[in-house]
Amino acid sequence: MQETLFPRAGTASNLSLLSVGVLSYRAHQTIQRTLELHRESGLTKLAAEFFIYFNALCPEDEQLARAAGVAYRGSPENTGIYGGFRAIAELAARPYVLILENDITPLDGVDIAACLDSCLSDMREHGIKVFCLRSRSFPGQGGVRGKYVRCFQIHDAIDPQLKPGRPPVTTRLSMLLAHGYLSKFAGTAIYVEKSPEKAQPRAIRKLPSGNYLTDSRFRNWSNQSVLVERDFFLNTICRRVEEKPDPRLVHGHQDIERALNSWWWRRRREPMGHAAQGVFTHARLDR
């Protein structure tokens, strides 16, 4: 029975263990375009289930989902990103869940099936509970490289606009004074360096699959393009947010990124995977 539920890693059967949930709140132009791209990429048909979760579900949401031909769930009120993420994991029927916000879109021409299969294989083989599928080269809106380049030397950057060299001592000092220590940003080399495992060998290693592995000492939690083991997300991540909420709310709601930016997260040394190249970017059209 166990063999049937969890078939051998490294096969297409990995995708039968996956639920995909897309969180959306208003922004109908954005979610409509996002669903079109998910359908074109094949994501809506790849996993065992694909559904949208609407915060503050309204008739326009329902009409949009029906027109797109996708399943949908929702809450009568806006519960924020954390509440929506938790609801998606609670509703998911499979042991692994890819949770996407409504402005996370696939890059043109990427092989999402191969990426998901590779990441799921590594999760099962190496005991990794959280994986990021955001594109390393084209992460999209929301600066992800800024803190790293203010802390560390650049060797061989992915982005040609980033030139090799060290940041000024004064810049490093200001980052140190603001954040206490710099090692927690070392994992972000994944978005900066072509060979992040060489630039930050203490913080990052390259797995045989080509995917990367760091841990929570070197990288903050990110809501972006996150693939999680369902039970870990609910019983560890959500429990922590509930038991130790952060006073810095986002539009009146808890936020996982803020709640987990803590010593608790760093001390866990939680393994964190990142797809070899990543397949999703961040592109919002409306609010």
ChimeraX attribute file (.defattr): number of C-alpha atoms within 10 A of each C-alpha:
attribute: neighborCount
match mode: 1-to-1
recipient: residues
	/A:1	5
	/A:2	6
	/A:3	7
	/A:4	7
	/A:5	11
	/A:6	14
	/A:7	14
	/A:8	14
	/A:9	16
	/A:10	16
	/A:11	13
	/A:12	17
	/A:13	17
	/A:14	23
	/A:15	20
	/A:16	17
	/A:17	19
	/A:18	27
	/A:19	25
	/A:20	25
	/A:21	28
	/A:22	23
	/A:23	26
	/A:24	25
	/A:25	23
	/A:26	18
	/A:27	15
	/A:28	17
	/A:29	15
	/A:30	19
	/A:31	27
	/A:32	17
	/A:33	16
	/A:34	22
	/A:35	24
	/A:36	14
	/A:37	18
	/A:38	17
	/A:39	17
	/A:40	13
	/A:41	20
	/A:42	15
	/A:43	19
	/A:44	21
	/A:45	13
	/A:46	19
	/A:47	21
	/A:48	17
	/A:49	21
	/A:50	20
	/A:51	20
	/A:52	25
	/A:53	25
	/A:54	26
	/A:55	23
	/A:56	16
	/A:57	19
	/A:58	15
	/A:59	8
	/A:60	11
	/A:61	25
	/A:62	18
	/A:63	11
	/A:64	17
	/A:65	21
	/A:66	12
	/A:67	10
	/A:68	13
	/A:69	13
	/A:70	17
	/A:71	15
	/A:72	19
	/A:73	18
	/A:74	21
	/A:75	15
	/A:76	10
	/A:77	12
	/A:78	17
	/A:79	20
	/A:80	21
	/A:81	21
	/A:82	18
	/A:83	18
	/A:84	24
	/A:85	24
	/A:86	19
	/A:87	20
	/A:88	27
	/A:89	25
	/A:90	14
	/A:91	13
	/A:92	21
	/A:93	16
	/A:94	19
	/A:95	17
	/A:96	26
	/A:97	27
	/A:98	25
	/A:99	24
	/A:100	22
	/A:101	23
	/A:102	27
	/A:103	27
	/A:104	28
	/A:105	26
	/A:106	27
	/A:107	20
	/A:108	11
	/A:109	9
	/A:110	14
	/A:111	15
	/A:112	20
	/A:113	16
	/A:114	13
	/A:115	18
	/A:116	25
	/A:117	19
	/A:118	21
	/A:119	27
	/A:120	27
	/A:121	22
	/A:122	24
	/A:123	22
	/A:124	16
	/A:125	12
	/A:126	13
	/A:127	12
	/A:128	20
	/A:129	21
	/A:130	26
	/A:131	26
	/A:132	24
	/A:133	25
	/A:134	26
	/A:135	22
	/A:136	25
	/A:137	18
	/A:138	17
	/A:139	22
	/A:140	17
	/A:141	12
	/A:142	9
	/A:143	8
	/A:144	15
	/A:145	16
	/A:146	11
	/A:147	15
	/A:148	22
	/A:149	22
	/A:150	21
	/A:151	23
	/A:152	20
	/A:153	15
	/A:154	19
	/A:155	18
	/A:156	18
	/A:157	19
	/A:158	19
	/A:159	14
	/A:160	8
	/A:161	7
	/A:162	15
	/A:163	14
	/A:164	12
	/A:165	12
	/A:166	15
	/A:167	15
	/A:168	12
	/A:169	11
	/A:170	10
	/A:171	14
	/A:172	19
	/A:173	16
	/A:174	13
	/A:175	17
	/A:176	14
	/A:177	11
	/A:178	10
	/A:179	12
	/A:180	11
	/A:181	13
	/A:182	19
	/A:183	19
	/A:184	19
	/A:185	22
	/A:186	25
	/A:187	28
	/A:188	25
	/A:189	28
	/A:190	27
	/A:191	23
	/A:192	24
	/A:193	21
	/A:194	18
	/A:195	19
	/A:196	24
	/A:197	20
	/A:198	16
	/A:199	20
	/A:200	20
	/A:201	14
	/A:202	13
	/A:203	23
	/A:204	24
	/A:205	18
	/A:206	18
	/A:207	14
	/A:208	8
	/A:209	13
	/A:210	14
	/A:211	19
	/A:212	24
	/A:213	23
	/A:214	25
	/A:215	23
	/A:216	23
	/A:217	22
	/A:218	22
	/A:219	23
	/A:220	21
	/A:221	19
	/A:222	15
	/A:223	17
	/A:224	19
	/A:225	23
	/A:226	19
	/A:227	27
	/A:228	24
	/A:229	22
	/A:230	24
	/A:231	17
	/A:232	15
	/A:233	21
	/A:234	17
	/A:235	10
	/A:236	12
	/A:237	17
	/A:238	21
	/A:239	13
	/A:240	17
	/A:241	18
	/A:242	12
	/A:243	8
	/A:244	11
	/A:245	18
	/A:246	19
	/A:247	12
	/A:248	12
	/A:249	13
	/A:250	13
	/A:251	10
	/A:252	10
	/A:253	17
	/A:254	21
	/A:255	22
	/A:256	21
	/A:257	16
	/A:258	18
	/A:259	22
	/A:260	21
	/A:261	17
	/A:262	12
	/A:263	10
	/A:264	13
	/A:265	19
	/A:266	17
	/A:267	11
	/A:268	11
	/A:269	14
	/A:270	17
	/A:271	18
	/A:272	25
	/A:273	27
	/A:274	24
	/A:275	23
	/A:276	22
	/A:277	20
	/A:278	25
	/A:279	26
	/A:280	25
	/A:281	22
	/A:282	20
	/A:283	17
	/A:284	18
	/A:285	12
	/A:286	11
	/A:287	10
